[in-house]
Amino acid sequence: MSATDIIAAPPLGGPTLPQERRMITSIPGPRSTELLERKSRAVAAGVGHTVPISAVAAGGGVVVDADGNSLIDLGSGIAVTSVGNAHPKVVAAVQAQVAQFTHTCFMISPYESYVEVAEALNRVTPGDHEKKSALFNSGAEAVENAVKIARKYTKKQAVVAFDHAYHGRTNLTMALTAKSMPYKSGFGPFASEIYRVPTSYPYRDGLSGPEAATKAISLIEKQIGADNLAAVIIEPIQGEGGFIVPAEGFLPTVVEWCRANNVVFIADEVQTGFARTGAMFASELFGIVPDLVTTAKGIAGGLPLAAVTGRAEIMDASHAGGLGGTYGGNPIACAAAVASIDVFENDGLIERAREIGEILTPRLTALQASDPRIGDVRGAGAMVAAEFVHPETGEPDAALTGAVAKACIAAGVIVLTCGTYGNVIRFLPPLSIPDALLNEGLDVVASALAEN
């Protein structure tokens, strides 16, 4: 079955796909199995996969595979297809641009769509100060460039990241990332002048936000020194680390310290950005205004694009030619981003993320009340997670987490795991998912938990 074989009334923001869970074969079916066998022969073993299917179509809240199975999508390609897969506005923008030109390299021959994306980012990111932006290809690349810019501006070298952080898989961003397997193990040595301090993890540290911030700042001052520190980088809600929401007051205290010590505060909003948390950016939830913001994932409706946006005086610190890349701000990706940002701003997706959160959080909290193996439910908007633990000890239970996720996928629901200890299931549905489909997906999660 191909995407063109499937005809039904269009859902919100997607192609014409029935919004239903439909299981025709087991997962994987024969045609998906054929592709996976080809993958094993042709693709490097280090490129893994979570869901053993061959995708042929996606939209609304479903992904359809080559065997005709329709799976409920609670992952959005890791928070990428927030506007919905193949959103009509994104498709139209991409089709128009690809017919005009596919590449000139912005550093050679500039074009309007790059500037439009920069203007939009300068407008929608937190703070009313003068901003500028630069575009790149991936979240890791945005993080690398944010660090470069901060070092150039401050003329200092050290960078602080936090426990449970995830910032990418390049050499510098692996150094910033906290989790060894599968991201860092065997790939060193890593970039120097990277330091790590504790974050705020209310479920496990029991500290108030200011207490956790004071602990982190004390270590920074003693072990690094503000005079040597170029930047502090943190995800406002940590993603791969387990959707850890810091206690109230943690981030404002860290930001205040950075302001007082000429340290650039970088908010990595690659996963939390663009309406995902029920705000355009998660920084808004905590009342902070970062100096630099890194974005990617949801920015362009599925096309590869990333950005650094920040205070104009910091962004302008680099010499001409110091920032860029051959494909950074590709015109097709920029066209998709202009359309996607328009959808986020004008089609009610911030409100929709809140509505999704009002389904996710109560459903998962109700499960937690009846099953002590769910130690914590946390998140914001359409970015919510459940942490699984041994009920007697509170220790992380990665085995249960993996079993529940595997059972969900076998039943036709795509869920993703995360967490430093591998014991968290995260929920990142497309903001185009219908309520009925979301609730059905959560029914499957509940059944999988009951059976394991």
C-alpha positions in Angstrom: 0.0 0.0 0.0 1.3 3.5 -0.8 0.2 6.9 0.4 -1.9 7.4 -2.8 -3.9 4.3 -2.0 -5.4 5.8 1.1 -8.4 8.2 0.7 -10.5 9.7 3.4 -11.7 13.1 4.7 -8.7 15.2 5.6 -7.8 15.7 9.3 -6.6 18.9 10.8 -3.3 19.8 9.2 -2.4 16.7 7.2 -3.0 14.6 4.1 -6.2 12.6 3.4 -5.7 9.8 5.9 -8.3 8.2 8.1 -7.7 9.1 11.7 -7.8 5.6 13.1 -5.7 2.9 14.6 -5.8 0.0 12.1 -3.9 -3.2 12.4 -3.9 -5.4 9.3 -0.7 -7.3 10.1 1.5 -7.8 13.1 4.3 -5.3 13.5 6.4 -5.5 11.4 4.3 -6.8 8.5 5.9 -8.5 5.5 6.5 -5.4 3.4 8.0 -3.6 6.4 10.1 -6.6 7.2 11.5 -6.5 3.6 12.6 -2.9 4.1 14.2 -3.6 7.4 16.2 -6.4 5.9 17.3 -4.0 3.2 18.2 -1.5 5.9 20.4 -4.0 7.7 22.3 -4.6 4.6 22.7 -1.0 3.4 22.6 1.2 6.4 25.3 1.5 9.1 24.5 -0.5 12.2 24.8 2.6 14.4 21.7 4.1 12.8 19.0 2.3 14.8 15.2 2.6 14.8 12.5 2.5 17.4 9.4 1.4 15.4 9.9 -1.6 13.0 7.8 -0.3 10.1 8.3 1.1 6.7 6.4 4.4 6.7 4.5 5.4 3.5 2.2 8.2 4.8 1.5 10.3 7.8 -0.8 13.1 8.9 -3.0 14.3 11.6 -2.3 11.8 14.4 -1.3 8.7 12.4 1.6 7.0 10.6 0.7 4.5 7.9 3.1 1.7 7.0 3.7 -0.3 3.8 1.5 -3.1 5.0 -1.5 -0.8 5.5 -1.3 -0.6 9.3 -2.2 2.8 10.7 -0.4 3.6 14.0 -1.3 6.3 16.4 1.6 8.8 16.5 2.5 9.9 20.0 6.0 10.9 19.1 5.9 13.4 16.2 9.3 12.2 15.0 10.7 13.5 18.3 8.7 16.7 18.4 9.4 17.6 14.7 6.0 17.4 13.1 4.2 19.5 15.6 2.0 21.2 13.0 1.1 17.8 11.6 2.8 15.7 9.0 2.5 17.1 5.5 0.6 20.1 6.7 -1.2 21.7 3.6 0.4 25.1 4.1 3.9 23.6 4.5 3.4 21.4 1.4 2.2 24.3 -0.7 5.1 26.5 0.4 7.6 23.7 -0.3 6.1 22.9 -3.7 6.2 26.6 -4.8 9.8 27.0 -3.6 11.2 23.8 -5.2 9.8 25.0 -8.5 11.7 28.3 -8.2 15.2 27.2 -7.0 16.5 24.6 -4.6 19.8 26.2 -3.5 22.1 29.1 -4.1 23.9 29.1 -0.6 22.8 32.1 1.3 26.4 33.1 1.9 26.8 33.4 -1.9 23.4 34.7 -3.2 21.0 35.7 -0.4 17.2 35.2 -0.8 14.2 36.5 1.0 12.9 33.4 2.7 16.0 33.2 4.9 15.5 36.8 6.0 11.8 36.1 6.6 12.6 33.2 8.9 15.1 35.4 10.8 12.6 38.2 11.1 10.0 35.8 12.4 12.3 34.2 15.0 13.4 37.7 16.2 9.7 38.5 16.7 8.5 35.3 18.4 11.4 34.3 20.7 11.2 35.6 24.3 12.0 39.2 25.0 11.4 42.6 23.3 15.1 43.5 22.9 16.8 43.9 19.5 17.6 40.4 18.2 19.3 38.8 15.2 19.3 35.2 14.0 21.5 32.8 12.0 20.2 29.6 10.4 21.8 26.2 10.4 20.8 22.5 9.6 20.3 20.7 12.9 19.8 21.3 16.6 23.3 20.2 17.4 24.7 22.6 14.8 22.7 25.4 16.4 24.1 24.5 19.8 27.6 24.5 18.5 27.2 27.9 16.9 25.6 29.3 20.1 28.7 28.3 22.0 30.9 29.8 19.3 29.0 33.1 19.5 29.1 33.2 23.3 32.8 32.5 23.4 33.5 35.2 20.8 31.3 37.8 22.6 32.7 37.2 26.1 36.2 36.3 25.1 36.0 33.5 27.6 36.1 29.7 26.9 34.4 27.6 29.6 30.8 26.3 29.1 28.5 24.8 31.8 25.9 22.2 31.0 23.7 20.3 33.4 23.1 16.8 34.6 20.6 14.9 32.4 21.3 17.3 29.5 21.0 16.4 25.8 22.4 18.8 23.2 23.4 16.6 20.3 25.8 14.1 18.8 28.6 16.2 17.3 31.9 16.3 19.2 31.1 19.5 21.1 27.5 18.6 21.8 28.4 15.1 22.9 30.6 16.8 25.5 27.6 18.9 26.6 25.3 15.8 26.6 25.2 13.9 29.9 24.1 10.4 28.9 26.9 8.1 27.8 24.9 5.3 26.1 24.1 5.5 23.3 25.3 9.0 22.6 28.9 9.2 23.8 30.3 5.8 24.6 33.4 5.1 22.6 33.4 8.3 20.6 35.8 10.4 22.7 37.9 12.4 23.3 35.5 15.2 23.5 35.8 19.0 23.3 37.5 20.7 26.2 36.4 23.4 28.6 33.0 21.8 29.2 31.8 21.5 32.8 28.7 19.8 34.3 26.7 20.8 37.4 23.5 19.4 39.0 20.2 20.5 37.6 16.8 20.8 39.4 15.1 17.4 39.4 12.3 17.9 41.9 11.2 14.2 41.9 14.6 13.0 42.9 16.5 15.9 44.6 13.7 17.3 46.8 15.2 20.8 46.5 13.3 24.0 45.9 14.3 25.9 42.7 16.5 28.5 44.5 18.2 25.8 46.6 19.0 23.8 43.5 20.3 26.9 41.7 22.4 27.9 44.7 24.0 24.5 44.7 24.8 24.7 41.0 26.1 28.2 41.2 28.4 27.4 44.1 30.0 24.6 42.1 30.4 26.9 39.1 32.1 29.6 41.3 34.4 27.1 43.0 35.4 24.8 40.2 35.3 27.1 37.1 35.0 30.8 38.1 32.7 33.3 36.5 35.8 35.1 34.9 36.4 32.0 32.8 32.8 31.1 31.9 31.4 32.1 28.5 28.0 30.4 28.7 25.5 28.4 30.6 23.3 26.2 28.4 20.2 24.4 29.5 17.0 23.0 28.1 14.1 24.8 30.0 12.5 21.4 30.2 15.0 18.7 29.7 14.1 16.4 26.8 16.2 13.2 26.4 17.1 13.4 30.1 13.5 12.6 31.0 11.3 15.7 30.5 12.6 17.0 33.8 10.7 20.2 34.7 12.9 22.4 37.1 11.4 23.6 40.3 10.0 27.1 40.4 12.7 29.7 40.8 15.6 27.5 39.5 15.9 29.1 36.0 15.3 32.7 37.1 18.0 32.4 39.7 20.5 31.0 37.2 19.7 33.7 34.7 20.1 36.4 37.3 23.5 35.1 38.2 24.5 34.9 34.5 23.5 38.6 34.0 25.5 39.7 37.0 28.7 37.9 35.8 28.8 38.5 32.0 27.9 34.9 31.3 25.7 34.2 28.2 22.6 32.2 29.1 21.6 29.9 26.3 18.2 28.3 26.3 18.2 25.1 24.2 14.6 25.1 22.9 15.2 22.6 20.2 12.6 20.2 21.6 10.6 22.6 23.7 10.1 25.3 21.1 7.2 26.2 18.8 4.1 25.7 20.9 5.1 22.3 22.2 4.7 23.2 25.9 1.6 25.4 25.6 3.7 28.5 25.1 5.6 29.5 22.0 8.8 28.8 23.9 9.2 27.0 27.2 11.3 29.9 28.6 8.1 31.8 28.8 6.6 29.3 31.3 9.4 30.2 33.7 9.5 33.9 33.2 13.0 34.0 31.7 14.5 35.8 28.8 17.5 34.0 27.4 20.5 35.8 25.8 20.5 33.1 23.0 17.9 30.6 22.0 18.6 27.5 19.9 15.8 26.1 17.8 15.2 23.2 15.4 12.8 20.3 15.3 9.3 21.9 15.0 10.6 24.9 13.2 10.0 23.7 9.6 7.3 21.1 9.6 9.7 18.2 9.1 12.4 19.8 6.9 15.9 20.2 8.3 16.4 23.7 9.7 17.8 25.1 12.9 18.6 28.6 14.3 20.3 30.6 16.9 18.4 33.8 17.9 19.6 36.3 20.4 20.6 39.7 21.6 21.8 41.6 18.6 25.1 42.7 20.3 25.9 39.1 21.1 24.9 37.7 17.7 27.0 40.4 16.0 30.2 39.5 17.9 31.4 37.1 15.2 33.4 38.4 12.2 31.9 38.1 8.7 32.2 34.5 7.5 32.5 33.1 11.1 29.0 31.8 11.0 27.2 29.8 8.2 27.4 26.6 6.2 26.7 25.4 2.7 23.2 24.3 3.4 22.3 26.4 6.4 19.0 28.1 5.8 18.3 26.1 2.6 15.5 27.9 0.7 13.1 24.9 0.7 13.5 24.5 4.5 13.0 28.2 4.9 9.8 28.2 2.9 8.5 25.4 5.1 9.5 27.4 8.2 7.8 30.5 7.1 4.6 28.5 6.6 5.0 26.5 9.9 5.6 29.6 12.0 2.5 31.2 10.4 0.5 28.1 11.5 1.9 28.2 15.0 1.0 31.9 15.4 -2.4 32.0 13.7 -4.0 28.6 13.7 -4.4 28.1 17.4 -1.7 25.6 18.0 -0.5 27.1 21.3 -4.0 26.6 22.7 -4.2 23.2 21.1 -1.0 22.1 22.9 -2.6 23.2 26.2 -5.8 21.2 25.3 -3.6 18.1 24.6 -1.9 18.6 28.0 -5.3 18.7 29.6 -5.9 15.2 28.3 -2.4 13.8 28.8 -1.7 14.8 32.3 -5.0 13.8 34.0 -5.0 10.4 32.2 -1.4 9.7 33.2 -2.0 11.0 36.7 -5.0 8.7 37.1 -2.8 5.8 36.0 -0.2 6.8 38.6 -2.8 6.9 41.3 -3.7 3.2 40.6 -0.2 1.9 39.8 2.8 2.8 42.1 5.2 1.8 39.4 4.6 5.3 37.9 6.7 7.4 40.2 6.1 10.7 38.5 4.1 12.4 35.8 5.4 15.8 34.6 5.7 18.1 31.7 3.8 21.0 30.1 1.3 21.3 27.3 1.8 18.5 24.7 5.2 17.5 26.2 4.4 15.1 29.0 6.2 12.1 30.5 5.7 9.3 33.0 8.7 8.0 35.0 8.6 4.3 35.8 10.2 3.0 39.1 10.3 0.0 41.4 7.4 0.7 43.8 9.3 -0.3 46.9 12.6 1.5 46.3 11.8 4.2 43.8 14.7 3.1 41.7 14.4 3.5 37.9 12.8 0.6 36.1 14.1 0.6 32.6 13.0 -3.0 32.0 9.3 -2.1 32.6 9.6 1.1 30.5 11.0 -0.9 27.6 8.3 -3.6 27.9 5.5 -1.1 28.0 6.8 0.8 25.0 7.3 -2.4 23.0 3.8 -3.5 23.8 2.3 -0.2 22.7 4.1 -0.3 19.4 3.0 -3.9 18.8 -0.6 -2.7 19.4 -0.3 0.2 17.0 0.8 3.2 19.1 4.1 4.9 18.6 5.6 5.9 21.9 9.2 7.0 22.7 11.3 6.3 25.8 13.9 8.7 27.3 15.6 9.5 30.5 19.1 9.2 31.8 18.1 5.9 33.4 16.0 4.7 30.4 12.9 4.7 32.6 10.7 7.4 31.1 8.0 7.3 28.4 7.5 10.6 26.7 4.4 11.8 24.9 4.8 14.2 22.1 1.8 13.9 19.9 1.3 16.1 16.8 -0.7 19.1 17.7 -3.0 18.0 14.9 -4.1 14.8 16.6 -7.8 14.4 17.2 -8.9 14.0 20.9 -10.5 10.6 20.2 -7.3 9.3 18.7 -5.2 10.6 21.6 -7.5 9.0 24.1 -7.4 5.7 22.3 -3.6 5.8 22.3 -3.6 6.4 26.0 -6.0 3.5 26.4 -3.4 1.3 24.7 -0.7 2.6 27.0 -2.9 1.7 30.0 -3.5 -1.8 28.7 0.2 -2.3 28.0 1.1 -1.2 31.6 -1.6 -3.5 33.1 -0.2 -6.5 31.1 3.4 -6.0 32.2 
